């Protein structure tokens, strides 16, 4: 059977009608295909994140990853863009939600789309994926070790992030959470708090915590990568999306 992928940069309309860059990867073929909104981690719109988008395309999804740091310098390297974002006050909640909504509109408007879109995020993107599940019309959400969902960022951090657990009553789609037992942001205690609150609210969710794994265990280009947790995590993600986005 023929297999092929198309991967390219595109432009989506986000917050304040700004045009921002996004990385799009999709299977070649007529479709229809489900889609995934990939939210990059705090280090930025980098090579590893784009590889995640291509992995989803290989698995039969249209993946789109908007550059949330575009306004800080569209031609900067991921490291420099992340540094500029830190210096410039990072990405506001309103800006993220509008940029993500623009990416959702873009993929749903493609002729190859089946109309269903999941969201996934890592690190700060995990928190933003949880936020998207609360505020945006997504069909399923995956939170990969998103910090500051229950508690805000500490005073000594230059990055200010408010907790978002108070928005959980708005969730209307299933959530998959993947965490490391050795992580501190979020800690196992914080993960348990999120689980308890979603259970109290009767929100459909499933959480998995991996032994011998800490923060960033999906990051193949970093020393925190943990192959066993990442392989099992991918299996759980594809099973989850297969059930909710087909």
GISULUR-V920028 format. One record per backbone hydrogen bond with DSSP energy under -1.0 kcal/mol. NH is the residue of the N-H (numbers start at 1). CO is the residue of the C=O. E is the energy in kcal/mol with one decimal. If there is no record, write none. Layout:
# GISULUR-V920028
nh->(NH/NH)
co->(CO/CO)
e->(E/E)
This chain:
# GISULUR-V920028
nh->(6/8/10/12/14/17/18/20/22/23/24/25/26/28/33/35/36/37/38/39/44/46/50/51/52/53/54/55/56/57/58/59/60/61/62/63/64/65/67/68/70/72/73/76/81/82/83/84/85/86/87/88/89/90/96/97/98/99/100/101/102/103/104/105/106/107/108/109/110/113/114/118/119/120/121/122/123/125/126/127/128/129/130/131/132/133/134/135/136/138/139/141/142/143/144/145/153/157/164/165/167/168/170/171/175/176/177/178/179/181/182/183/191/192/193/194/195/196/197/198/199/200/201/202/203/206/208/210/219/220/222/225/226/230/231/232/233/234/235/236/237/238/239/240/241/242/243/244/245)
co->(26/24/22/20/18/14/15/12/10/65/8/63/6/4/112/116/62/118/64/120/41/44/46/47/48/49/50/51/52/53/54/55/57/56/34/25/36/23/21/66/67/69/70/73/77/78/79/80/81/82/83/84/86/85/92/93/94/95/96/97/98/99/100/101/102/103/104/105/107/110/33/35/140/37/142/39/144/122/123/123/124/125/126/127/128/129/130/131/132/136/117/174/119/176/121/178/161/154/149/149/164/165/167/168/204/141/206/143/208/210/213/180/187/188/189/190/191/192/193/194/195/196/197/199/198/175/177/179/216/218/219/222/217/226/227/228/229/230/231/232/233/234/235/236/237/238/239/240/241)
e->(-2.7/-2.7/-3.0/-2.5/-3.4/-1.8/-2.1/-2.6/-2.1/-2.4/-3.2/-2.5/-2.6/-2.6/-3.7/-2.3/-2.7/-3.2/-2.6/-3.0/-2.0/-1.9/-2.0/-1.9/-1.5/-1.7/-2.1/-2.2/-2.1/-2.0/-2.4/-1.7/-1.5/-2.3/-2.6/-3.3/-2.3/-2.4/-3.0/-1.2/-1.7/-1.6/-1.7/-1.6/-3.0/-2.4/-2.2/-2.5/-2.3/-2.3/-2.3/-1.9/-1.0/-3.7/-2.6/-2.6/-2.0/-2.5/-3.1/-2.2/-1.9/-1.8/-2.3/-2.3/-2.0/-2.2/-2.3/-1.4/-1.2/-1.7/-2.4/-2.6/-1.9/-2.6/-1.4/-1.0/-1.8/-2.5/-1.1/-1.3/-1.9/-2.2/-2.0/-2.3/-2.6/-2.1/-1.2/-1.9/-2.9/-2.2/-3.2/-2.1/-2.5/-2.8/-2.3/-2.3/-2.1/-1.8/-1.5/-1.9/-2.0/-1.7/-2.3/-2.0/-1.6/-2.7/-2.6/-2.5/-2.6/-2.6/-2.8/-1.5/-2.4/-2.2/-1.7/-2.3/-2.6/-2.5/-2.3/-2.7/-2.2/-2.5/-2.0/-1.2/-2.9/-2.0/-2.6/-2.7/-1.9/-1.2/-1.7/-1.8/-2.0/-2.7/-2.8/-2.1/-2.4/-2.6/-1.9/-2.3/-2.5/-2.6/-2.0/-2.5/-3.0/-2.1/-1.5/-1.5/-2.8)
